[in-house]
Amino acid sequence: MISYKDTKGNVTTLKPNLRFLPYKNMFKDMLKQTSVITMFPILSMLITYDSTRAITVTKEDDRFYYIKMYDLEEYNMTFEECIGGGKDSYIKFKEVE
């Protein structure tokens, strides 16, 4: 089972599909999970193709957004940019290939 906690402290548990029970050993240890606490809610996140970086968009309030990049091997932030501050500022985020 996979359990995770949201920003409000609610714990959600995902139960396995019984159809895949005979293949349990095949799927064992395929997922690495680490909880990370962020200052603001994550609006969007993507993992780079080589699975070494995560890029997130977080929202402080309706005017300030942060784009951050994290190293998934060493668990440290490698890039941060604040966007916003203006009255009519907004951000539109789309994955670029």
PAZAPA-4460 file (N, C-alpha, C; in steps of 0.05 Angstrom, whole numbers, plus 32768, in hexadecimal, padded with zeros to 4 digits):
% residues 97
    n_x    n_y    n_z   ca_x   ca_y   ca_z    c_x    c_y    c_z   seq   type   mol
   8011   7FE8   8000   8000   8000   8000   8011   8019   8000     1      M     A
   8007   802E   7FF4   8015   8048   7FF3   8005   805C   8002     2      I     A
   8012   8069   8015   8004   807E   8025   8012   8098   8021     3      S     A
   8003   80AE   8020   800E   80C8   801F   7FFD   80DC   802E     4      Y     A
   8009   80F2   8036   7FFB   8107   8046   7FFA   8121   8036     5      K     A
   7FE2   812D   8035   7FE0   8147   8026   7FE7   815E   8039     6      D     A
   7FE5   8176   802F   7FED   818E   803E   7FDB   8193   8057     7      T     A
   7FC3   8188   8057   7FB1   818B   806E   7FB4   8175   8082     8      K     A
   7FC6   8163   807D   7FCB   814D   8091   7FBA   8134   808C     9      G     A
   7FAA   8134   8077   7F99   811D   8071   7FAA   8107   8064    10      N     A
   7FA8   80EE   806E   7FB7   80D8   8064   7FA6   80C8   8051    11      V     A
   7FB0   80C3   8039   7FA3   80B3   8025   7FB3   809A   8020    12      T     A
   7FA5   8083   8020   7FB2   8069   801B   7FA7   805D   8002    13      T     A
   7FB9   8056   7FF0   7FB1   8049   7FD7   7FB4   802B   7FDA    14      L     A
   7F9F   801D   7FD7   7F9F   8000   7FDA   7FA6   7FF2   7FC0    15      K     A
   7FB3   7FDC   7FC0   7FBB   7FCE   7FA8   7FA3   7FC2   7F9A    16      P     A
   7FA5   7FBF   7F7F   7F90   7FB3   7F6F   7F93   7F94   7F72    17      N     A
   7F7E   7F87   7F7A   7F7F   7F6A   7F7F   7F85   7F5A   7F66    18      L     A
   7F80   7F65   7F4F   7F86   7F57   7F36   7FA4   7F52   7F32    19      R     A
   7FB5   7F64   7F3E   7FD1   7F61   7F3B   7FDE   7F52   7F52    20      F     A
   7FCF   7F47   7F64   7FDA   7F39   7F7C   7FED   7F22   7F74    21      L     A
   7FE7   7F12   7F5F   7FFA   7EFD   7F58   8015   7F07   7F4F    22      P     A
   8017   7F21   7F46   802F   7F2C   7F3C   803C   7F3F   7F51    23      Y     A
   8036   7F3B   7F6A   803F   7F4C   7F7F   805E   7F4E   7F80    24      K     A
   806C   7F38   7F7E   8089   7F38   7F7F   8096   7F47   7F68    25      N     A
   8088   7F47   7F51   8093   7F55   7F3A   8094   7F73   7F3E    26      M     A
   8080   7F7E   7F4D   807E   7F9A   7F51   808B   7FA4   7F6A    27      F     A
   8096   7F92   7F7A   80A2   7F99   7F93   80BB   7FAB   7F90    28      K     A
   80BD   7FBF   7FA0   80D4   7FD2   7FA0   80D8   7FE1   7F86    29      D     A
   80C3   7FE6   7F77   80C5   7FF5   7F5E   80C1   8013   7F63    30      M     A
   80B5   801A   7F7A   80AF   8036   7F80   80BF   803F   7F98    31      L     A
   80CC   8055   7F94   80DB   8062   7FAA   80CB   807A   7FB2    32      K     A
   80C4   807C   7FCB   80B3   8092   7FD5   80C1   80A0   7FEC    33      Q     A
   80C2   80BB   7FEA   80CD   80CC   7FFF   80BB   80E4   8002    34      T     A
   80B2   80E9   801A   80A1   8100   801F   80B2   8119   8022    35      S     A
   80A9   812F   8015   80B6   8148   8017   80A2   815E   801F    36      V     A
   80A9   816D   8033   8097   8183   803C   809E   819C   802D    37      I     A
   808A   81A9   8021   808F   81C2   8013   8082   81D9   8021    38      T     A
   808C   81F2   801C   8081   8209   802A   8065   8210   801F    39      M     A
   8060   820B   8005   8047   8212   7FF8   803D   81FA   7FE9    40      F     A
   8022   81FA   7FE3   8017   81E3   7FD4   8023   81E1   7FB8    41      P     A
   8027   81C8   7FAF   8032   81C3   7F95   801A   81C3   7F81    42      I     A
   801C   81D4   7F6D   8007   81D4   7F58   800D   81C1   7F42    43      L     A
   8026   81BE   7F3A   802E   81AD   7F24   804A   81A3   7F2A    44      S     A
   8050   818A   7F20   806A   817F   7F23   8070   816D   7F0C    45      M     A
   8089   816D   7F03   8091   8159   7EEE   80AC   814F   7EF5    46      L     A
   80B2   8137   7EEC   80CB   812A   7EF0   80DA   812A   7ED5    47      I     A
   80F3   8131   7ED5   8102   8132   7EBC   8105   8116   7EB1    48      T     A
   810C   8114   7E97   810E   80FA   7E8A   8122   80E7   7E96    49      Y     A
   8138   80F2   7EA0   814C   80E1   7EAD   8147   80DB   7ECA    50      D     A
   8130   80E4   7ED4   8126   80DF   7EF0   813A   80E9   7F05    51      S     A
   8148   80FE   7F00   815B   8109   7F14   8151   8124   7F1F    52      T     A
   813D   8130   7F13   8134   814A   7F1C   8115   814B   7F1C    53      R     A
   810A   815B   7F2F   80EE   8160   7F30   80EA   817E   7F2E    54      A     A
   80D8   8187   7F1D   80D2   81A4   7F1A   80B6   81A8   7F24    55      I     A
   80B3   81BB   7F37   8099   81C0   7F43   8091   81DE   7F3F    56      T     A
   8077   81E2   7F3F   806B   81FD   7F40   805B   81FD   7F5A    57      V     A
   8062   8210   7F6C   8054   8212   7F85   8047   822E   7F86    58      T     A
   8032   8230   7F96   8023   8249   7F97   8023   8254   7FB4    59      K     A
   802E   826B   7FB8   802E   8278   7FD2   8012   8284   7FD7    60      E     A
   8009   8294   7FC4   7FEE   82A0   7FC5   7FE7   82A6   7FA8    61      D     A
   7FD2   82B6   7FA3   7FC9   82BB   7F88   7FDD   82CC   7F78    62      D     A
   7FF1   82D7   7F84   8004   82E8   7F76   8020   82DD   7F73    63      R     A
   8028   82CA   7F84   8043   82C0   7F84   8044   82A2   7F7F    64      F     A
   8053   829B   7F6A   8058   827F   7F63   8076   8279   7F63    65      Y     A
   807E   8261   7F69   809A   825A   7F6A   809E   8241   7F58    66      Y     A
   80B2   8243   7F46   80BB   822C   7F36   80D5   8223   7F43    67      I     A
   80D5   820A   7F4C   80EC   81FF   7F59   80F4   81E4   7F4C    68      K     A
   810E   81DF   7F4C   8118   81C6   7F42   8128   81B8   7F58    69      M     A
   8122   819E   7F5C   812F   818F   7F72   813F   8178   7F66    70      Y     A
   8156   8172   7F72   8166   815B   7F6B   815A   8143   7F7A    71      D     A
   8152   812E   7F6B   8145   8117   7F78   815A   8103   7F83    72      L     A
   8173   8107   7F7D   8187   80F5   7F88   8192   80FF   7FA3    73      E     A
   8196   811A   7FA5   81A1   8125   7FBD   818C   8134   7FCE    74      E     A
   8173   8137   7FC3   815D   8144   7FD1   8163   8161   7FD9    75      Y     A
   816F   8170   7FC7   8172   818D   7FCC   8167   819D   7FB4    76      N     A
   8161   81B6   7FBA   8156   81C7   7FA5   816C   81D2   7F94    77      M     A
   816A   81D1   7F7A   817F   81DA   7F68   8177   81F4   7F59    78      T     A
   815E   81FB   7F59   8155   8213   7F4B   813B   821E   7F58    79      F     A
   8139   8238   7F5A   8120   8244   7F64   811C   825F   7F56    80      E     A
   8103   8264   7F4E   80FC   827D   7F41   80E0   8286   7F4B    81      E     A
   80DE   829E   7F54   80C4   82A9   7F5D   80B8   82B9   7F46    82      C     A
   809F   82B3   7F40   8091   82C1   7F2A   8078   82CE   7F36    83      I     A
   8074   82E7   7F30   805C   82F4   7F39   8062   830E   7F47    84      G     A
   804F   8317   7F57   8052   8330   7F65   8041   8346   7F5A    85      G     A
   803B   8344   7F40   802A   8359   7F34   800D   8354   7F39    86      G     A
   7FFD   8367   7F34   7FE0   8365   7F38   7FD3   8350   7F27    87      K     A
   7FDB   834F   7F0D   7FCE   833D   7EFB   7FE1   8326   7EF2    88      D     A
   7FF4   831F   7F04   8007   830A   7EFC   7FFB   82EE   7F00    89      S     A
   8003   82DC   7EEE   7FFA   82C0   7EF0   800F   82B0   7EE2    90      Y     A
   800D   8296   7EE5   8020   8283   7ED9   8010   826D   7ECB    91      I     A
   801A   8266   7EB4   800F   824F   7EA5   8027   823C   7EA1    92      K     A
   8024   8224   7EAA   803A   8211   7EAA   8033   81FA   7E98    93      F     A
   8045   81F4   7E85   8040   81DD   7E73   805B   81CF   7E70    94      K     A
   805A   81B4   7E6F   8072   81A4   7E6C   807D   81A9   7E50    95      E     A
   8097   81AD   7E4E   80A4   81B2   7E35   80B6   819A   7E2F    96      V     A
   80B2   818E   7E17   80C3   8177   7E10   80DB   817F   7E00    97      E     A
***
